[in-house]
Each structure stands twice: as structure tokens, then as C-alpha cells.
Amino acid sequence: MKKILVLGGTRFFGKRLVELLVEDGHDVTIATRGNLANPFGDKVQQVTVDRLNAKALKSVVGNEQWDIVYDNICYSPDDAAVACAIFDKNVGHYIFTSTLSVYSADGVAKIEADFDPYTYPIQMGDQHAFSYSEGKRLSEAVFFQKATFPVTAVRFPIVIGEEDYTERLLFHVEHVKNEEEIGMVNTEARMSFISSDEAGSFLKWVGQEQVTGPINATLKGTYSLAEMLEIIEEEVGKKAIVSAVVEQENISPYNIPDSWYMETSKAESAGYTFATLDSSFPRLVHKLVQGIHHKTR
């Protein structure tokens, strides 16, 4: 049994991670702002704290010894620097949820070496000072250049699942069903995805195996945006209306100029086997469509 802290563990893949850790019998504490109810009851310890309040975070969790800290809510170099200070000598392994967004969308399958956080110049600032992608790059840079403890940066592509609060895939399902325009500049661009279940499983595995450094994690396979829309069309029974020029509210959340995906040889060489995109995506689209039908009855 390990003593584990999860920063942000009450929704989506963070929730799935906590469920898996509890099933394995670990001593789990979740640290959240308290905006969402604790879905785990007395199976976990919960502390209510604002991640951005360094003094409060230090008071609540910084004096404990943790085998693993999972950080799902770090978006800036300032956040990363605070974590480096608070958990100095207090954690055995720090696992930071990063993103495909540290790489450019240039049509080339990305490997970990395509972004090097060990040499990336550090600039400090909060999450409002940078774009999402730059905030994650700089967060990685701070962790790998400043932390005194072992760090893993798990680079996820877009995460999909029934509980996706961003509703990015649902956007496409609803637009096809409602025969609304979808703004895309390149329907042949290919994308990586990972399910929330697979993301939770991978994070748990990283903690078990103590793999460190940057690591890519994605379901096997990619879809072009056109292939994605075909799956939705078949389920909905209508054709997607795609245009390069649309109103702002109709631009696809997946609108990318070129293919944007990663390869996972590092994780696979370390022993992890990813599920396939084909095993997850069509089933999820079916569930989303059924959910829409239930809402409209």
C-alpha cells in the first residue's frame, strides 16, 4: 500500500485514476477546491484547498510524506515552482499530467524528444500569462530542471469519455444531428485520442512502474477528422456539413491545420499495452447519441 496524493481527482480521468488506486488498496488523499462533491465517500481522505494558494497548499499537504503525488491541475510555471518547493524531500515520485499540446501540429508523429523540457528556457508566470500549450511546456521545464524528486510528465492527447466536461466530441455529434455547419480547415488532418478509462489506467501504471521523464500516452491508431465525422454520420444517420469559413461558435474544437498525433514506443518498451482507438471511439459516439435521444424525449 502506498500513500498517494491526487491534486484534482473528482472528475473525468482524475476520478477514474482515484477509483483504480482505491481498488488497489492504496491510502489516497484528494486535494480539491471543493467545487465538486467527493464521489468516493470515506474511501479516500479529502482536503479542500485552492491549488493557487501556496501557503494553504503547504499547510494542508506539504508537511506529509507521500509515495506518489499525481498533479492533474498544474497549468503554469508558477504552479510547478510552488510544487517543487512544497514537495521538496516530501515525495517519492511526482506524476504531472501534461499534453500533446507541447508539440506543434505539423503532420509528423511526435516522440518525446520532439520537445525537450530539460533545456527549454524557463519563464515564470501564472496560467493567465501564457497559452495552454506554452503553460504546459514551461511547467515541464520547471519540474525537470528544478525538482529534487523524480518526475514523470505524462503527455496525453485529447481525452474522450462520457463524462468529458469540455464536451468537445459532443459538439460534433450535436452539430451533425442538428445539421449545423462545422468549421474545419483540413478534414484529412489525423489526430490522437485517449479514453478517460485508459488515461486513468496509464497514470496508475506509471506510478507502479516508476517510469520517469516525459512519456506519451495514447490509444493505438489515429483518425482523420473526416473518418471521425463518418463514424458520427453513420450513428446519427445524417451527413456532416463542413466548411472552412463559419461563425466562431461553429468552429470545431478539433480544428487543426495539419495532423497532430504521437507515437508511444517508450511506454510500450517499458511494458504498457494500449487499447485501440477503434475499440473505444465508435462505442463512445453511440453512447453520446443515445444520451441526446434521451434528453430530447
Salt bridges, closest charged atoms under 4 A:
GLU19 OE1 - ARG16 NH1 3.14
ASP24 OD2 - LYS204 NZ 3.10
GLU64 OE1 - LYS3 NZ 2.64
ASP71 OD1 - ARG51 NH1 2.75
ASP88 OD2 - LYS89 NZ 3.21
ASP106 OD2 - LYS110 NZ 2.85
GLU134 OE1 - ARG137 NH1 2.76
GLU140 OE1 - ARG155 NH2 2.66
GLU162 OE2 - LYS287 NZ 3.45
GLU163 OE2 - LYS15 NZ 3.74
GLU179 OE1 - LYS238 NZ 3.94
GLU180 OE1 - HIS175 ND1 3.68
ASP197 OD1 - ARG16 NE 3.64
GLU227 OE1 - ARG190 NH2 2.85
GLU233 OE1 - LYS239 NZ 3.54
GLU235 OE2 - HIS286 ND1 2.75
